[in-house]
């Protein structure tokens, strides 16, 4: 069985393309696929519970990604989670009465912020605050409440 240099080259190209494919897959999974920073402005929302929200989690409106979470911190005075979001500049027409909710993509998927635009004629600017928020639904807490309620009903 003889190997030719053509076969060796093809096998090498196949292996290299597999490594490149795995690299891009890893970037997609880790939300690092965007190397170029788009022009953006920052808005802030406060939540009672930000759940499993992470930095670089998507921010969407009507199912379209319009930004990403840039920072999550804890306010020791109000005991709330403060979420800063970088919104792409081309989406600079979000009304100042926009509401923010934390949703989960699928049953056990990653969490993201969904913005629901209001009807105001005044738009959110850099440093603007989203006043109306809905915190993340914690699956374990919801299941615990359901089990506790069904146990109470059996008594």
ABEGO torsion letter per residue (X at the ends): XBBBAAAAAAAAAAAAAAAAAAAAAAAAAAGAABABBBBBBBBBBBBABAEABBBGBBBBBGGBBAEBBABBBBBAAAGBBBBBBBBBAABAABBAABBBBBBBBEAABBBBBBBBBBABABBBBBGBBBABBBBBBBAAAAAAAAAAAAAAAAX
